[in-house]
Amino acid sequence: MILPAHRIRELCTTAYPMIEPFYERTEFQYRQYKLSYGLGPAGYDVRLAERQLIMPQGFHLGSTLEEFRIPTYIMGIVHDKSTLARRGLTVQNTVIEPGWRGFLTLEITNHSTYIVELEEGTPIAQIVFHELSDSTKQPYEGKYQDQERGPQGAR
């Protein structure tokens, strides 16, 4: 089951929040576009922690401003922001495993023929959270656990 806004809010306003900092739906001006971040109807839109200059056909790693603490009965899937995708910018569909903690590293590709500049705080991706039928008995304990802020290369 995909989590609706009210369930995401509940998980983010506890003593051990799933996303920190947590924001209700907020608008951000990016050039002539208004992009949203924070809580959506059935997901949470995250922001870039650092400025990015992505060349045409280029690839960069980015990091989220938000830190995650995923419960053992939740998993997340990273999706593109449609306004940026329509300009040729995609974010690979990363899976956030149950039990994972840290700042997300995002894989960002510029498929366009022009340079894309993104400032710190730009909304970059949407996370859709799915509830498992039961808590996993094998929560994430891999090499990216407690990942620090800032783009992290493959380990």
DSSP file (Angstrom, degrees, kcal/mol; ACC not computed):
  #  RESIDUE AA STRUCTURE BP1 BP2  ACC     N-H-->O    O-->H-N    N-H-->O    O-->H-N    TCO  KAPPA ALPHA  PHI   PSI    X-CA   Y-CA   Z-CA
    1    1 A M              0   0    0      0, 0.0   130,-3.3     0, 0.0     2,-0.4   0.000 360.0 360.0 360.0 135.5    0.0    0.0    0.0
    2    2 A I  B     -A  130   0A   0    128,-0.2   128,-0.2     1,-0.1    41,-0.1  -0.677 360.0-117.0 -81.6 134.8    1.2    3.5   -0.9
    3    3 A L        -     0   0    0    126,-2.8   126,-0.3    -2,-0.4     2,-0.1  -0.564  24.5-141.0 -77.6 131.0    1.2    5.8    2.1
    4    4 A P    >>  -     0   0    0      0, 0.0     4,-2.0     0, 0.0     3,-0.8  -0.358  33.7 -92.5 -80.7 170.2   -1.1    8.9    1.9
    5    5 A A  H 3> S+     0   0    0     36,-1.9     4,-2.8     1,-0.2     5,-0.2   0.871 122.5  54.6 -52.0 -46.3   -0.1   12.3    3.2
    6    6 A H  H 3> S+     0   0    0      1,-0.2     4,-1.9     2,-0.2    -1,-0.2   0.848 109.4  47.5 -64.4 -32.5   -1.6   11.9    6.7
    7    7 A R  H <> S+     0   0    0     -3,-0.8     4,-2.0     2,-0.2    -1,-0.2   0.891 112.1  49.6 -73.4 -39.3    0.3    8.6    7.3
    8    8 A I  H  X S+     0   0    0     -4,-2.0     4,-1.2     2,-0.2    10,-0.2   0.936 110.8  50.7 -62.1 -45.2    3.6   10.2    6.1
    9    9 A R  H >X S+     0   0    0     -4,-2.8     4,-0.9     1,-0.2     3,-0.7   0.921 108.4  52.4 -57.7 -45.6    2.9   13.2    8.4
   10   10 A E  H >< S+     0   0    0     -4,-1.9     3,-0.7     1,-0.2    -1,-0.2   0.905 110.2  48.1 -57.2 -43.1    2.3   10.8   11.4
   11   11 A L  H 3< S+     0   0    0     -4,-2.0     7,-2.1     1,-0.2     3,-0.3   0.680 113.9  47.9 -73.0 -17.0    5.6    9.1   10.7
   12   12 A C  H << S+     0   0    0     -4,-1.2    -1,-0.2    -3,-0.7    -2,-0.2   0.490 105.5  56.2-102.1  -4.7    7.4   12.4   10.5
   13   13 A T  S << S+     0   0    0     -4,-0.9    -1,-0.2    -3,-0.7     2,-0.1   0.001  86.2 101.5-117.3  28.8    6.0   14.1   13.6
   14   14 A T  S    S-     0   0    0     -3,-0.3    -3,-0.0    -5,-0.1    -4,-0.0  -0.418  91.9 -95.3 -98.9 179.5    7.1   11.4   16.1
   15   15 A A  S    S+     0   0    0      1,-0.3    -1,-0.0    -2,-0.1    -3,-0.0   0.745 127.6  39.7 -66.5 -23.3   10.0   11.4   18.6
   16   16 A Y  S    S-     0   0    0     -5,-0.1    -1,-0.3    53,-0.0    -3,-0.1  -0.693  94.2-157.4-125.1  75.7   12.0    9.4   15.9
   17   17 A P        -     0   0    0      0, 0.0    -5,-0.3     0, 0.0     3,-0.1  -0.205  18.5-143.0 -66.5 144.0   10.9   11.1   12.7
   18   18 A M  S    S+     0   0    0     -7,-2.1    51,-2.2     1,-0.2     2,-0.4   0.840  91.8  27.9 -70.0 -34.6   11.1    9.3    9.3
   19   19 A I  E    S-F   68   0B   0     49,-0.2    -1,-0.2   -11,-0.2    49,-0.2  -0.997  82.0-141.5-132.3 131.1   12.1   12.6    7.5
   20   20 A E  E    S+F   67   0B   0     47,-2.3    47,-2.9    -2,-0.4     2,-0.1  -0.974  85.5  28.5-142.9 127.5   14.0   15.5    9.1
   21   21 A P  S    S-     0   0    0      0, 0.0     2,-0.4     0, 0.0    -1,-0.3   0.555  88.3-162.1 -74.2 154.6   13.5   18.3    8.6
   22   22 A F        -     0   0    0     -2,-0.1     2,-0.4   -10,-0.1    -2,-0.0  -0.887   9.4-177.1-106.9 135.0    9.8   17.8    7.7
   23   23 A Y        -     0   0    0     -2,-0.4    16,-2.1     3,-0.0     3,-0.1  -0.979  24.9-128.5-129.6 143.6    7.8   20.4    5.7
   24   24 A E  S    S-     0   0    0     -2,-0.4    13,-0.1    14,-0.2    16,-0.1  -0.275  70.1 -51.2 -68.6 174.3    4.2   20.6    4.6
   25   25 A R  S    S+     0   0    0     14,-0.2     2,-0.3    13,-0.2    13,-0.2  -0.305  72.9 177.1 -56.2 126.1    3.8   21.4    0.9
   26   26 A T  E     -J   37   0C   0     11,-2.6    11,-2.4    -3,-0.1     2,-0.3  -0.973  23.7-128.3-134.9 144.7    6.0   24.4    0.1
   27   27 A E  E     -J   36   0C   0     -2,-0.3     2,-0.4     9,-0.2     9,-0.2  -0.723  17.8-168.1 -98.1 148.5    6.7   26.2   -3.2
   28   28 A F  E     -J   35   0C   0      7,-3.0     7,-3.1    -2,-0.3     2,-0.7  -1.000  20.4-130.9-133.5 130.7   10.2   27.1   -4.5
   29   29 A Q  E     +J   34   0C   0     -2,-0.4     2,-0.5     5,-0.2     5,-0.2  -0.760  26.7 177.4 -87.2 117.1   10.9   29.4   -7.4
   30   30 A Y  E >   -J   33   0C   0      3,-3.1     3,-2.7    -2,-0.7     2,-0.1  -0.933  62.9 -60.4-120.9 104.7   13.3   27.8   -9.9
   31   31 A R  T 3  S-     0   0    0     -2,-0.5    -1,-0.0     1,-0.3     0, 0.0  -0.393 119.1 -20.0  53.6-124.8   13.8   30.2  -12.8
   32   32 A Q  T 3  S+     0   0    0     -2,-0.1     2,-0.3    -3,-0.1    -1,-0.3   0.403 125.8  87.6 -90.4   4.9   10.3   30.7  -14.4
   33   33 A Y  E <   -J   30   0C   0     -3,-2.7    -3,-3.1     2,-0.0     2,-0.6  -0.756  67.8-141.3-106.1 148.0    8.9   27.5  -12.7
   34   34 A K  E     -J   29   0C   0     -2,-0.3     2,-0.4    -5,-0.2    -5,-0.2  -0.947  24.5-172.4-103.2 119.2    7.4   26.9   -9.3
   35   35 A L  E     -J   28   0C   0     -7,-3.1    -7,-3.0    -2,-0.6     2,-0.3  -0.852  11.6-140.0-108.7 147.0    8.5   23.6   -7.9
   36   36 A S  E     -J   27   0C   0     -2,-0.4     2,-0.3    -9,-0.2    -9,-0.2  -0.751  18.0-179.2-105.3 154.3    7.1   22.1   -4.7
   37   37 A Y  E     +J   26   0C   0    -11,-2.4   -11,-2.6    -2,-0.3     2,-0.2  -0.935  44.4  39.4-140.6 167.4    8.8   20.3   -1.9
   38   38 A G  E    S+B   45   0A   0      7,-2.7     7,-2.8    -2,-0.3   -14,-0.2  -0.576 100.1   6.0  92.2-158.1    7.7   18.7    1.3
   39   39 A L  E     -B   44   0A   0    -16,-2.1     5,-0.2     5,-0.2   -14,-0.2  -0.386  63.8-179.4 -69.6 129.9    4.5   16.7    1.9
   40   40 A G  E >   -B   43   0A   0      3,-3.0     3,-0.5    -2,-0.2    -1,-0.0  -0.554  48.1 -83.9-113.7-176.3    2.4   15.8   -1.2
   41   41 A P  T 3  S+     0   0    0      0, 0.0   -36,-1.9     0, 0.0   -35,-0.2   0.836 123.1   0.4 -59.8 -34.0   -0.8   13.9   -1.5
   42   42 A A  T 3  S+     0   0    0    -38,-0.2     2,-0.3   -37,-0.1    87,-0.2  -0.140 130.9  23.6-150.4  44.3    1.0   10.5   -1.6
   43   43 A G  E <  S-B   40   0A   0     -3,-0.5    -3,-3.0    85,-0.2     2,-0.4  -0.980  70.6-104.1 177.0-176.4    4.7   11.2   -1.3
   44   44 A Y  E     -BC  39 127A   0     83,-2.2    83,-2.9    -2,-0.3     2,-0.5  -0.989  23.3-142.8-137.9 125.1    7.4   13.6   -0.1
   45   45 A D  E     -BC  38 126A   0     -7,-2.8    -7,-2.7    -2,-0.4    81,-0.2  -0.775  21.1-155.7 -92.7 127.1    9.4   15.9   -2.4
   46   46 A V  E     - C   0 125A   0     79,-2.5    78,-2.6    -2,-0.5    79,-1.1  -0.565   3.1-135.2-102.8 163.8   13.1   16.3   -1.4
   47   47 A R  E     - C   0 123A   0     76,-0.3    18,-1.9    -2,-0.2    19,-0.4  -0.803  22.9-101.6-119.3 157.4   15.6   19.1   -2.1
   48   48 A L  B     -K   64   0D   0     74,-2.2    73,-2.8    -2,-0.3    16,-0.2  -0.550  18.2-152.9 -75.6 139.8   19.2   19.2   -3.1
   49   49 A A  S    S+     0   0    0     14,-3.0     2,-0.3    -2,-0.2    15,-0.1   0.603  76.7  31.9 -86.8 -13.5   21.8   19.9   -0.4
   50   50 A E  S    S-     0   0    0     13,-0.4    72,-0.1    69,-0.1    71,-0.1  -0.971  89.7 -92.1-144.8 156.9   24.3   21.5   -2.8
   51   51 A R        -     0   0    0     -2,-0.3     2,-0.4    69,-0.1    68,-0.2  -0.405  41.8-161.4 -65.6 141.7   24.5   23.5   -6.0
   52   52 A Q  E     -L  118   0E   0     66,-3.2    66,-3.1    -2,-0.1     2,-0.5  -0.991  18.3-170.8-130.0 136.9   24.8   21.5   -9.1
   53   53 A L  E     -L  117   0E   0     -2,-0.4     2,-0.6    64,-0.2    64,-0.2  -0.955  17.6-171.0-122.7 107.8   26.0   22.4  -12.6
   54   54 A I  E     -L  116   0E   0     62,-3.2    62,-2.6    -2,-0.5     3,-0.1  -0.893  12.6-141.0-111.7 117.8   25.2   19.5  -14.9
   55   55 A M    >   -     0   0    0     -2,-0.6     3,-2.4    60,-0.2    55,-0.3  -0.237  41.6 -73.8 -70.6 160.2   26.6   19.6  -18.4
   56   56 A P  T 3  S+     0   0    0      0, 0.0    57,-0.2     0, 0.0    -1,-0.2  -0.310 123.9   5.8 -54.4 135.2   24.6   18.4  -21.5
   57   57 A Q  T 3  S+     0   0    0     53,-1.1    54,-0.2    55,-0.8     2,-0.1   0.685 108.3 142.6  61.1  19.9   24.4   14.6  -21.4
   58   58 A G    <   -     0   0    0     -3,-2.4    52,-2.8    52,-0.3     2,-0.4  -0.414  42.6-146.6 -93.2 166.0   26.2   14.8  -18.0
   59   59 A F  E     + G   0 109B   0     50,-0.2     2,-0.3    -2,-0.1    50,-0.2  -0.993  19.2 171.8-132.5 136.2   25.8   12.8  -14.8
   60   60 A H  E     - G   0 108B   0     48,-2.7    48,-3.0    -2,-0.4     2,-0.4  -0.972  28.4-128.8-140.2 155.4   26.2   14.0  -11.2
   61   61 A L  E     - G   0 107B   0     -2,-0.3     2,-0.3    46,-0.2    46,-0.2  -0.892  31.4-177.8 -99.7 137.6   25.7   12.7   -7.7
   62   62 A G  E     - G   0 106B   0     44,-2.6    44,-3.2    -2,-0.4     2,-0.3  -0.838  15.4-138.6-128.2 168.2   23.6   14.9   -5.4
   63   63 A S  E     - G   0 105B   0     -2,-0.3   -14,-3.0    42,-0.2   -13,-0.4  -0.929  18.5-117.9-127.5 152.0   22.6   14.7   -1.8
   64   64 A T  E     -K   48   0B   0     40,-1.8    86,-0.2    -2,-0.3   -16,-0.2  -0.578   7.7-140.5 -86.1 151.7   19.3   15.5   -0.1
   65   65 A L  E    S+     0   0B   0    -18,-1.9     2,-0.2    -2,-0.2    -1,-0.1   0.759  86.1  81.8 -71.7 -27.0   18.9   18.2    2.5
   66   66 A E  E    S-     0   0B   0    -19,-0.4    38,-0.6    38,-0.1     2,-0.4  -0.557  71.5-146.2 -85.7 143.0   16.6   15.8    4.3
   67   67 A E  E     -FG  20 103B   0    -47,-2.9   -47,-2.3    -2,-0.2     2,-0.3  -0.864  16.9-147.4-105.2 143.3   17.8   12.9    6.5
   68   68 A F  E     -FG  19 102B   0     34,-2.9    34,-2.5    -2,-0.4     2,-0.3  -0.863  23.4-179.2-117.1 145.8   15.8    9.7    6.6
   69   69 A R  E     - G   0 101B   0    -51,-2.2    32,-0.2    -2,-0.3    31,-0.1  -0.808  24.3-160.2-136.3  92.1   15.1    7.0    9.2
   70   70 A I        -     0   0    0     30,-2.9    29,-0.8    -2,-0.3    -2,-0.0  -0.625  13.7-128.2 -84.8 123.7   13.0    4.4    7.5
   71   71 A P    >   -     0   0    0      0, 0.0     3,-1.5     0, 0.0    28,-0.8  -0.209  26.2-109.2 -62.3 161.1   10.9    2.1    9.7
   72   72 A T  T 3  S+     0   0    0     26,-0.3    64,-2.6     1,-0.3    66,-0.1   0.507 117.9  52.3 -74.1  -3.3   11.3   -1.6    9.1
   73   73 A Y  T 3  S+     0   0    0     62,-0.3    59,-2.8    60,-0.1     2,-0.3   0.217 101.9  71.4-113.9  13.8    7.8   -1.8    7.7
   74   74 A I  E <   -D  131   0A   0     -3,-1.5     2,-0.3    57,-0.2    25,-0.2  -0.957  52.9-176.6-127.6 144.9    8.2    1.0    5.1
   75   75 A M  E     -D  130   0A   0     55,-2.2    55,-3.2    -2,-0.3     2,-0.3  -0.970  13.4-147.9-133.1 155.0   10.2    1.2    1.9
   76   76 A G  E     -DE 129  96A   0     20,-2.3    20,-3.5    -2,-0.3     2,-0.4  -0.912   4.0-156.3-123.6 150.3   10.6    4.2   -0.4
   77   77 A I  E     -DE 128  95A   0     51,-2.2    51,-2.5    -2,-0.3     2,-0.4  -0.995  18.2-135.6-124.4 129.7   11.1    4.6   -4.2
   78   78 A V  E     -D  127   0A   0     16,-2.7     2,-0.3    -2,-0.4    49,-0.2  -0.703  27.8-179.3 -85.9 131.7   12.7    7.8   -5.6
   79   79 A H  E     -D  126   0A   0     47,-3.1    47,-2.4    -2,-0.4    13,-0.1  -0.881  28.9 -96.6-127.3 159.6   11.0    9.3   -8.7
   80   80 A D  E     -D  125   0A   0     -2,-0.3     2,-0.5    45,-0.2    45,-0.2  -0.256  32.7-114.9 -65.8 157.7   11.6   12.3  -10.9
   81   81 A K     >  -     0   0    0     43,-0.7     4,-2.5     8,-0.2     3,-0.3  -0.886  28.0-137.5 -87.9 127.2   10.0   15.7  -10.5
   82   82 A S  H  > S+     0   0    0     -2,-0.5     4,-2.1     1,-0.2     5,-0.1   0.853  98.1  55.2 -62.4 -37.9    7.9   16.0  -13.6
   83   83 A T  H  4 S+     0   0    0      1,-0.2     4,-0.3     2,-0.2    -1,-0.2   0.923 114.1  41.0 -62.0 -42.8    8.8   19.7  -14.3
   84   84 A L  H >4>S+     0   0    0     -3,-0.3     5,-2.3     1,-0.2     3,-1.3   0.881 111.8  55.6 -71.6 -37.9   12.5   18.9  -14.3
   85   85 A A  H ><5S+     0   0    0     -4,-2.5     3,-1.6     1,-0.3    -2,-0.2   0.864 101.9  57.8 -62.0 -35.0   12.0   15.7  -16.2
   86   86 A R  T 3<5S+     0   0    0     -4,-2.1    -1,-0.3     1,-0.3    -2,-0.2   0.625 104.6  52.5 -71.2 -11.7   10.3   17.6  -19.0
   87   87 A R  T < 5S-     0   0    0     -3,-1.3    -1,-0.3    -4,-0.3    -2,-0.2   0.325 130.2 -96.8-100.7   3.9   13.4   19.7  -19.3
   88   88 A G  T < 5S+     0   0    0     -3,-1.6    23,-3.6     1,-0.3     2,-0.6   0.489  83.6 128.3  99.2   4.3   15.5   16.5  -19.7
   89   89 A L  E   < -H  110   0B   0     -5,-2.3     2,-0.3    21,-0.2    -1,-0.3  -0.842  33.2-179.1 -99.9 122.2   16.7   16.1  -16.1
   90   90 A T  E     -H  109   0B   0     19,-2.8    19,-2.8    -2,-0.6     2,-0.5  -0.890  20.8-152.8-121.6 152.4   16.1   12.6  -14.5
   91   91 A V  E     -H  108   0B   0     -2,-0.3    17,-0.2    17,-0.2   -11,-0.1  -0.991  33.7-114.1-119.0 125.0   16.8   11.1  -11.2
   92   92 A Q        -     0   0    0     15,-2.4     2,-2.0    -2,-0.5    15,-0.3  -0.250  32.3-106.3 -61.8 147.4   17.4    7.4  -11.2
   93   93 A N        -     0   0    0    -16,-0.1    -1,-0.1    13,-0.1   -14,-0.1  -0.504  47.6-175.4 -80.8  78.1   14.7    5.4   -9.4
   94   94 A T        -     0   0    0     -2,-2.0   -16,-2.7    13,-0.1     2,-0.4  -0.416  19.9-131.3 -73.1 147.1   16.6    4.4   -6.2
   95   95 A V  E     -E   77   0A   0    -18,-0.2     2,-0.7    -2,-0.1   -18,-0.2  -0.867   8.3-150.6 -99.2 133.4   15.0    2.1   -3.6
   96   96 A I  E     -E   76   0A   0    -20,-3.5   -20,-2.3    -2,-0.4     3,-0.1  -0.917  25.3-139.4-103.3 109.1   15.2    3.1    0.0
   97   97 A E    >   -     0   0    0     -2,-0.7     3,-2.0   -22,-0.2   -27,-0.2  -0.260  23.7 -91.1 -72.2 151.3   15.2   -0.1    2.0
   98   98 A P  T 3  S+     0   0    0      0, 0.0    42,-3.2     0, 0.0   -26,-0.3  -0.395 114.8  21.3 -57.4 132.5   13.3   -0.8    5.2
   99   99 A G  T 3  S+     0   0    0    -28,-0.8   -27,-0.1   -29,-0.8     2,-0.1   0.372  90.1 140.6  90.0  -4.7   15.5    0.1    8.2
  100  100 A W    <   -     0   0    0     -3,-2.0   -30,-2.9   -29,-0.2     2,-0.3  -0.448  29.2-170.2 -75.5 146.0   17.8    2.4    6.2
  101  101 A R  E     +G   69   0B   0    -32,-0.2    45,-1.7    -2,-0.1    46,-1.2  -0.989  33.9  54.5-134.0 143.6   19.1    5.7    7.8
  102  102 A G  E    S-Gi  68 147B   0    -34,-2.5   -34,-2.9    -2,-0.3     2,-0.4  -0.831  83.2 -43.9 138.6-171.6   21.0    8.6    6.4
  103  103 A F  E     -G   67   0B   0     44,-2.2     2,-0.2    -2,-0.3   -36,-0.2  -0.824  61.5-116.3 -95.0 133.7   21.0   11.3    3.7
  104  104 A L  E     -     0   0B   0    -38,-0.6   -40,-1.8    -2,-0.4     2,-0.5  -0.472  15.3-146.9 -72.6 137.1   20.1   10.1    0.2
  105  105 A T  E     -G   63   0B   0    -42,-0.2     2,-0.4    -2,-0.2   -42,-0.2  -0.926  20.9-154.8 -96.4 128.0   22.6   10.2   -2.6
  106  106 A L  E     -G   62   0B   0    -44,-3.2   -44,-2.6    -2,-0.5     2,-0.7  -0.857  12.0-139.7-108.3 138.9   20.8   10.9   -5.9
  107  107 A E  E     -G   61   0B   0     -2,-0.4   -15,-2.4   -15,-0.3     2,-0.4  -0.878  27.8-170.2 -97.2 112.8   22.0    9.9   -9.3
  108  108 A I  E     -GH  60  91B   0    -48,-3.0   -48,-2.7    -2,-0.7     2,-0.4  -0.902   7.1-171.1-115.0 129.7   21.1   12.8  -11.6
  109  109 A T  E     -GH  59  90B   0    -19,-2.8   -19,-2.8    -2,-0.4     2,-0.7  -0.968  15.0-150.2-123.2 135.2   21.3   12.8  -15.4
  110  110 A N  E     + H   0  89B   0    -52,-2.8   -53,-1.1    -2,-0.4   -52,-0.3  -0.895  17.7 174.2-102.6 104.7   20.9   15.7  -17.8
  111  111 A H        +     0   0    0    -23,-3.6   -22,-0.1    -2,-0.7    -1,-0.1   0.462  51.1  95.9 -87.8  -1.9   19.6   14.3  -21.1
  112  112 A S  S    S-     0   0    0    -24,-0.3   -55,-0.8     2,-0.2   -54,-0.1  -0.121  81.7-119.0 -83.2-179.0   19.2   17.8  -22.6
  113  113 A T  S    S+     0   0    0    -57,-0.2     2,-0.3   -56,-0.1    -1,-0.1   0.202  89.5  67.7-104.3  13.0   21.5   19.7  -24.9
  114  114 A Y  S    S-     0   0    0    -59,-0.1     2,-0.2   -60,-0.0    -2,-0.2  -0.909  90.8 -93.6-131.5 159.9   22.0   22.6  -22.5
  115  115 A I        -     0   0    0     -2,-0.3     2,-0.5   -59,-0.1   -60,-0.2  -0.502  35.1-150.8 -70.8 135.9   23.6   23.1  -19.1
  116  116 A V  E     -L   54   0E   0    -62,-2.6   -62,-3.2    -2,-0.2     2,-0.5  -0.952   8.9-165.7-111.4 123.8   21.3   22.7  -16.1
  117  117 A E  E     -L   53   0E   0     -2,-0.5     2,-0.4   -64,-0.2   -64,-0.2  -0.939   5.4-175.7-110.8 127.4   22.1   24.7  -13.0
  118  118 A L  E     -L   52   0E   0    -66,-3.1   -66,-3.2    -2,-0.5     2,-0.1  -0.984  13.9-144.9-122.7 128.1   20.4   23.8   -9.8
  119  119 A E    >   -     0   0    0     -2,-0.4     3,-1.9   -68,-0.2   -71,-0.3  -0.473  38.0 -78.8 -87.6 162.7   20.9   25.8   -6.6
  120  120 A E  T 3  S+     0   0    0      1,-0.3   -71,-0.2    -2,-0.1    -1,-0.1  -0.355 120.0  28.9 -55.8 135.5   21.0   24.5   -3.1
  121  121 A G  T 3  S+     0   0    0    -73,-2.8    -1,-0.3     1,-0.3   -72,-0.1   0.383  81.9 146.2  91.8  -3.0   17.5   23.8   -1.9
  122  122 A T    <   -     0   0    0     -3,-1.9   -74,-2.2   -72,-0.1    -1,-0.3  -0.497  57.6-113.8 -67.5 129.6   16.0   23.1   -5.3
  123  123 A P  E     +C   47   0A   0      0, 0.0   -76,-0.3     0, 0.0    -1,-0.1  -0.484  47.0 165.7 -61.4 130.8   13.3   20.4   -5.2
  124  124 A I  E     +     0   0A   0    -78,-2.6   -43,-0.7     1,-0.3     2,-0.3   0.678  47.6   8.9-125.3 -28.9   14.8   17.5   -7.1
  125  125 A A  E     -CD  46  80A   0    -79,-1.1   -79,-2.5   -45,-0.2     2,-0.4  -0.985  56.0-127.0-155.5 160.2   12.8   14.2   -6.6
  126  126 A Q  E     -CD  45  79A   0    -47,-2.4   -47,-3.1    -2,-0.3     2,-0.5  -0.937  17.6-150.3-112.6 137.4    9.7   12.7   -5.1
  127  127 A I  E     -CD  44  78A   0    -83,-2.9   -83,-2.2    -2,-0.4     2,-0.5  -0.931   6.6-161.6-105.8 126.2    9.8    9.8   -2.7
  128  128 A V  E     - D   0  77A   0    -51,-2.5   -51,-2.2    -2,-0.5     2,-0.4  -0.940  13.0-148.3-105.9 126.0    6.8    7.4   -2.7
  129  129 A F  E     - D   0  76A   0     -2,-0.5  -126,-2.8  -126,-0.3     2,-0.4  -0.793   9.3-163.4-101.4 135.8    6.5    5.3    0.5
  130  130 A H  E     -AD   2  75A   0    -55,-3.2   -55,-2.2    -2,-0.4     2,-0.5  -0.938  14.0-136.2-116.9 137.4    5.1    1.8    0.5
  131  131 A E  E     - D   0  74A   0   -130,-3.3   -57,-0.2    -2,-0.4     2,-0.1  -0.823  19.0-136.2 -94.5 128.5    4.0   -0.1    3.6
  132  132 A L        -     0   0    0    -59,-2.8     3,-0.1    -2,-0.5   -59,-0.0  -0.395  21.9-116.1 -74.6 158.1    5.0   -3.7    3.8
  133  133 A S  S    S+     0   0    0      1,-0.1     2,-0.3    -2,-0.1    -1,-0.1   0.712  98.3   0.3 -67.9 -18.5    2.4   -6.2    5.0
  134  134 A D  S    S-     0   0    0    -62,-0.1    -1,-0.1   -61,-0.0     2,-0.1  -0.965  94.7 -79.5-159.6 158.6    4.7   -6.8    8.0
  135  135 A S        -     0   0    0     -2,-0.3   -62,-0.3     1,-0.1     2,-0.1  -0.430  54.9-111.6 -62.4 138.4    8.0   -5.5    9.4
  136  136 A T        -     0   0    0    -64,-2.6    -1,-0.1     1,-0.1   -62,-0.0  -0.446  11.4-148.5 -71.1 146.4   10.9   -7.1    7.6
  137  137 A K  S    S+     0   0    0      1,-0.2    -1,-0.1    -2,-0.1    -2,-0.1   0.439  95.9  54.9 -89.8  -2.0   13.0   -9.5    9.6
  138  138 A Q  S    S-     0   0    0    -66,-0.1    -1,-0.2     2,-0.0     3,-0.1  -0.546  76.7-178.7-128.6  66.9   16.0   -8.4    7.5
  139  139 A P        -     0   0    0      0, 0.0   -40,-0.2     0, 0.0   -67,-0.1  -0.217  45.4 -75.9 -64.5 159.2   16.2   -4.6    7.8
  140  140 A Y        +     0   0    0    -42,-3.2   -39,-0.0     1,-0.1   -68,-0.0  -0.315  57.5 157.1 -58.9 130.0   18.9   -2.8    5.8
  141  141 A E        +     0   0    0     -3,-0.1    -1,-0.1   -41,-0.1   -42,-0.0   0.001  33.5 129.3-139.7  27.2   22.4   -3.1    7.4
  142  142 A G  S >  S-     0   0    0      1,-0.1     3,-1.6     2,-0.0    -2,-0.0   0.083  76.0 -78.6 -82.9-169.5   24.6   -2.5    4.4
  143  143 A K  T 3  S+     0   0    0      1,-0.3    -1,-0.1     3,-0.0     0, 0.0   0.568 123.8  56.6 -70.2 -11.5   27.5   -0.3    3.5
  144  144 A Y  T >  S+     0   0    0      3,-0.1     3,-1.2   -42,-0.0    -1,-0.3   0.281  75.0 129.3-102.9  10.0   25.3    2.9    3.0
  145  145 A Q  T <  S+     0   0    0     -3,-1.6   -43,-0.1     1,-0.3     3,-0.1  -0.418  79.3  10.2 -64.2 139.0   23.7    2.7    6.5
  146  146 A D  T 3  S-     0   0    0    -45,-1.7   -44,-0.3     1,-0.2    -1,-0.3   0.842  90.2-170.1  59.0  37.1   24.0    6.1    8.3
  147  147 A Q  B <   -i  102   0B   0    -46,-1.2   -44,-2.2    -3,-1.2    -1,-0.2  -0.350  15.6-127.2 -61.4 132.5   25.2    7.8    5.1
  148  148 A E        -     0   0    0    -46,-0.2    -1,-0.1     1,-0.1     2,-0.1  -0.300  31.4 -84.2 -79.1 165.1   26.4   11.3    5.7
  149  149 A R  S    S+     0   0    0    -86,-0.1    -1,-0.1   -84,-0.1   -84,-0.1  -0.379  91.2  59.6 -67.8 147.5   25.2   14.4    3.9
  150  150 A G  S    S-     0   0    0    -86,-0.2   -86,-0.1   -46,-0.2   -88,-0.1  -0.018 101.7 -55.2 108.3 147.3   26.9   15.1    0.6
  151  151 A P        -     0   0    0      0, 0.0     2,-0.5     0, 0.0   -88,-0.1  -0.303  55.3-158.6 -56.9 129.3   27.2   13.1   -2.6
  152  152 A Q        -     0   0    0    -90,-0.3     3,-0.1    -4,-0.0   -90,-0.1  -0.954   6.4-141.6-116.0 121.9   28.6    9.6   -1.8
  153  153 A G        -     0   0    0     -2,-0.5   -48,-0.0     1,-0.2     2,-0.0  -0.122  43.1 -65.7 -71.3 174.3   30.3    7.5   -4.5
  154  154 A A              0   0    0      1,-0.1    -1,-0.2     0, 0.0     0, 0.0  -0.334 360.0 360.0 -61.7 141.8   29.9    3.8   -4.8
  155  155 A R              0   0    0     -3,-0.1    -1,-0.1    -2,-0.0    -2,-0.0   0.364 360.0 360.0-111.7 360.0   31.6    1.9   -1.9
